[in-house]
Structures are given as structure tokens and as C-alpha cells.
Amino acid sequence: MTDAEFTRIVTRLLGRSAPRVWSLLVTMFGDLAVAPQARLSGATVNALTAAIGIKPEATRVALHRLRKEGWIESHRTGRQTRYGLTPLGRSQTEAAWPRVYGPPTHGMAYLILEDPSAPVDLPVDKEAAVTLQIGARAFVTTSTDAREHQLRLPLDPERTIPKWVSDKLCPPDLQTASQDLERRFGMLLNEIAFEDLDLLQSTALRCVVVHEWRRLVLRSPALPEALLSEGWHGPDCRAAFRQLSKLLPVPDLGALETVIENGATG
């Protein structure tokens, strides 16, 4: 595939907003180099970001920021600099891994009602996996911690809940974002000849796909999806993401480096 054709694909996939470079790099390292000894060379990072349309200066600034924040660390190998996740970066990546790559959230959620006349500083369970406020003293939570002052009602995923509640759990802007991503993923699946991509293009496109899905799913609450609004197209996005992940597999980093080195010297 020509560079011009690939640029058009990336532009359409990114939609209306270009990604924040440091956030894209977090995705890149978390997807391609999560193993303890995995490293991405500076040349590899620059080649991938350049293919996505990011300038070298922006990549350099983002790498500096992630090093300063303790997310990645650099290693010198001869004249070459390689980058890898720190223990902090790896732990944060692994914590998000199930939401990004795993199945949808299952389990129970509960509607919690508290006494409106109780003190406003009445403690709310801070250890709950997910706790979202939907009213003055009303919450939806996945916590099983029952308290005497609370009325707890299980939310049956098979039972329809009012739209205003589902919209509180998944706001309209998030619903719209999911619908938009479903369209963009559909464009890739229906219009792109994946066999025409070279290894660099395939890897760069994978980075963008993972990033766009990661950015959406981590904004959504980790609640049973049956409780979310019908406008939430997360399940369709997840299905498309899994298809695209198979069509754009994680590359062998050694082979990718060789391709990049040969391209740089060829």
C-alpha cells in the first residue's frame, strides 16, 4: 500500500481528533512491549509514530514526559536507545488489560439509596469496584458491602431500567463516541485490503486501532453492559476490535526492527 493511501486510512480511522502523543505511546508500549524484557528502539517508535502522522519533535517530547513520569525507562545498546515499561508502567498496563482485551463486564450491580436527612459527609464505600452517583443520595455500585443505613436493590440485567438512569451510567457523549468508533472500525473491516499492508503499516494501524478502542472502553463504567443505554455501542466496537486484532497481529519486534532498518538504509 502506498504511503498516501495509508495516510488516508489513518486519517479516517482517527476521525475528528488526533490522539495525544503520550497517550498513544502508552498504548503502543502496553500493546507491543508489555513483556518484562521487551524493548522498543527509538527508531521503531519514531517510524511507527511517523507512519501515523506524528512529527519527530512531538514523539521526542512525549517520550521525555513518559520517562519523567516513571512510565518508561531508556536503555542504551551501543549507539541505540531502547525504551521499555517500568514496573509502574507495566502494573498500570496490566490493570487496564482486562478492560481493553478481555470480555465484557459481568456480575451484579446494585441501586443504593441513602437517607436524604443524613449528614452530607456520610461515608460512601470507597473500596467499591465501581460506584456511580445518579442522584442526590442515590448510587449504582458493584460493591457487595451492605450497610444498615442503605437500601440496596439488585439491578437485574434482564429487567429494563429507566432511560434517565442508563444515561447517567453512560452519558450521551459516550454513547455518541461509541457509535462513531463503530462506524470507523466498520470502515476498516469493509474497505481495507489488509494483505496490501507492509509490516510497518500493519503495526502502526494496530496501534491506532488499540488506542481508539482503549480510549473509549476506559471511559466507560465497568458495569454489566446490559445496564447501559441502548445508545452504547460498546459490544459492537468490542466485536470489531477483536476482528481487527486478528487481522493486525502483534508483530515480532525483531522482524519489525529489521524492516525499519532496511527501509532507513534502502
C-alpha positions in Angstrom: 0.0 0.0 0.0 1.4 3.4 -0.9 2.2 5.9 1.8 -0.5 8.3 0.5 -3.2 5.6 0.7 -2.1 4.6 4.2 -2.2 8.2 5.4 -5.8 8.5 4.2 -6.8 5.3 6.1 -5.2 6.6 9.3 -6.8 10.0 8.9 -10.2 8.4 8.5 -9.7 6.0 11.4 -8.6 8.8 13.8 -11.8 10.7 12.9 -12.2 14.2 14.2 -9.4 14.4 16.7 -5.7 13.5 16.6 -4.5 11.4 19.6 -2.4 12.8 22.3 1.1 11.6 21.5 2.0 10.5 25.1 -1.3 8.6 25.3 -0.7 6.9 22.0 2.8 5.8 23.2 1.2 4.4 26.4 -0.9 2.3 24.2 2.0 1.3 21.9 4.2 0.1 24.7 1.3 -1.6 26.5 0.3 -3.5 23.4 3.7 -4.3 21.8 6.2 -4.4 24.6 4.4 -5.4 27.8 6.7 -8.4 28.5 9.3 -7.6 31.2 12.3 -7.7 28.8 10.5 -6.2 25.8 12.0 -3.0 24.4 11.2 -0.7 21.5 14.1 1.0 19.8 14.0 4.7 19.3 14.0 4.1 15.6 11.0 1.8 15.9 9.0 4.3 18.0 9.8 7.1 15.5 8.9 5.0 12.5 5.6 4.0 13.9 4.6 7.5 15.0 5.7 8.9 11.7 3.6 6.4 9.8 0.6 7.6 11.9 1.4 11.2 11.0 3.2 12.4 14.2 6.2 14.7 13.9 9.5 13.5 15.4 9.6 16.5 17.8 6.2 15.6 19.3 7.4 12.0 19.7 10.5 13.2 21.5 8.6 15.4 23.9 6.1 12.5 24.6 9.0 10.1 25.3 10.6 12.6 27.7 7.3 13.1 29.5 6.7 9.4 30.0 10.3 8.9 31.3 9.8 11.8 33.7 6.6 10.4 35.0 8.2 7.0 35.5 6.1 5.2 32.9 9.0 4.1 30.7 12.8 3.9 31.0 15.5 4.1 28.5 18.4 1.6 27.9 21.5 2.2 25.8 22.6 -0.5 23.5 25.7 0.7 21.7 24.6 3.9 19.8 21.0 3.0 20.0 18.4 3.9 22.7 15.7 1.4 23.6 12.7 2.0 25.7 10.7 -0.3 27.9 8.0 -0.1 30.5 9.0 0.5 34.1 7.4 -1.7 36.9 4.9 1.2 37.4 4.1 1.3 33.7 3.7 -2.4 33.5 1.5 -2.6 36.6 -0.8 0.1 35.2 -0.9 -1.6 31.8 -1.8 -5.0 33.3 -4.5 -3.3 35.5 -6.2 -2.0 32.3 -5.6 -5.1 30.3 -8.8 -7.0 31.1 -11.0 -3.9 30.2 -9.2 -3.5 26.8 -8.6 -7.1 25.7 -11.0 -9.1 27.8 -14.7 -9.9 27.7 -17.4 -7.5 28.8 -18.0 -6.9 32.5 -20.4 -9.4 34.1 -21.7 -9.8 37.6 -24.2 -7.9 39.7 -24.8 -4.2 40.3 -27.0 -2.6 43.0 -29.0 0.5 43.4 -28.2 2.2 46.7 -30.5 4.7 48.3 -29.4 6.7 51.4 -31.4 8.7 53.9 -31.6 12.3 52.5 -31.7 13.7 56.0 -28.4 12.0 57.0 -25.2 14.2 57.2 -23.8 15.1 53.8 -20.5 13.7 54.7 -22.0 10.2 55.3 -19.2 7.9 54.0 -19.7 6.1 50.7 -17.9 2.9 50.1 -14.6 3.9 48.6 -13.4 0.3 48.0 -16.2 -0.5 45.6 -15.1 -1.7 42.2 -17.4 0.8 40.6 -19.6 3.4 42.3 -21.5 6.0 40.3 -23.8 8.6 41.7 -27.1 9.0 39.9 -28.9 11.3 42.3 -28.6 13.3 45.5 -28.2 10.2 47.7 -28.6 7.5 45.0 -25.8 5.3 43.7 -25.2 2.4 41.4 -22.4 0.1 42.6 -20.8 -3.3 42.1 -19.8 -3.4 45.7 -21.3 -6.2 47.9 -20.6 -4.3 51.1 -24.1 -3.8 52.7 -24.6 -1.0 55.3 -27.5 -0.6 57.7 -28.4 2.9 56.6 -28.6 2.0 52.9 -31.4 0.5 50.9 -29.8 -1.9 48.4 -31.8 -3.2 45.4 -30.2 -5.6 42.9 -30.4 -4.5 39.3 -31.4 -7.4 37.2 -29.7 -7.1 33.8 -32.8 -8.8 32.2 -35.0 -6.0 33.5 -35.3 -2.7 31.7 -34.2 0.3 33.8 -35.4 3.9 33.1 -33.5 5.7 30.3 -32.5 8.5 32.7 -30.7 6.0 34.9 -28.9 4.3 31.9 -28.0 7.8 30.6 -26.5 8.6 34.0 -24.4 5.4 33.8 -23.4 6.0 30.2 -23.8 9.7 29.2 -24.9 10.7 25.7 -21.5 11.9 24.7 -20.0 8.5 25.5 -22.9 6.8 23.5 -22.1 9.0 20.5 -18.4 8.3 20.8 -19.2 4.5 20.7 -21.4 4.9 17.7 -18.7 6.9 15.9 -16.0 4.3 16.7 -18.2 1.5 15.4 -18.5 3.3 12.1 -14.8 3.9 11.9 -14.0 0.3 12.7 -16.6 -0.8 10.2 -14.9 1.3 7.6 -11.6 -0.6 8.2 -13.2 -4.0 8.1 -15.3 -3.3 4.9 -12.9 -1.2 2.8 -9.3 -2.1 3.6 -7.2 -4.8 1.9 -5.2 -5.9 4.9 -2.9 -8.1 2.7 -1.7 -5.0 1.0 -0.2 -3.6 4.2 3.5 -4.0 4.9 4.7 -4.9 8.4 5.3 -1.3 9.5 1.9 -0.2 8.2 0.1 -3.1 9.8 1.8 -2.4 13.2 1.1 1.3 13.0 -2.5 0.7 12.1 -2.8 -1.8 15.0 -1.5 0.8 17.4 -4.2 3.3 16.3 -7.0 0.6 16.5 -6.0 -0.4 20.0 -5.6 3.2 21.1 -9.0 4.2 19.8 -10.7 1.2 21.5 -8.7 1.7 24.7 -9.6 5.4 24.9 -13.3 4.5 24.6 -13.6 1.5 26.8 -11.6 3.0 29.7 -14.0 6.0 29.7 -17.0 3.6 30.2 -18.0 2.3 33.6 -17.1 -1.3 34.4 -20.7 -2.2 34.9 -22.7 -5.0 33.3 -23.3 -3.7 29.8 -27.0 -4.6 29.9 -27.5 -1.7 32.4 -26.1 0.8 29.9 -28.1 2.8 27.4 -29.1 1.3 24.1 -27.1 4.1 22.5 -23.9 2.5 23.9 -22.4 0.5 21.0 -19.5 -0.9 23.1 -20.4 -4.5 22.3 -20.3 -3.9 18.6 -17.0 -2.0 19.0 -15.5 -4.8 21.0 -16.5 -7.4 18.4 -14.9 -5.3 15.6 -11.8 -4.7 17.7 -11.4 -8.5 18.1 -11.7 -9.0 14.4 -9.2 -6.2 13.7 -6.7 -7.6 16.3 -6.6 -10.8 14.4 -6.1 -9.1 11.0 -3.4 -6.8 12.6 -1.5 -9.2 14.9 1.3 -8.1 17.3 4.5 -8.4 15.2 7.8 -10.0 16.1 9.7 -6.9 17.3 13.0 -8.2 15.8 11.4 -8.6 12.4 9.8 -5.1 12.7 13.2 -3.6 13.6 14.8 -5.3 10.6 12.1 -3.9 8.2 12.6 -0.4 9.6 16.4 -0.6 9.5 16.3 -1.8 5.9 13.9 0.9 5.0 16.1 3.6 6.6 19.1 2.4 4.7 17.5 1.3 1.5 
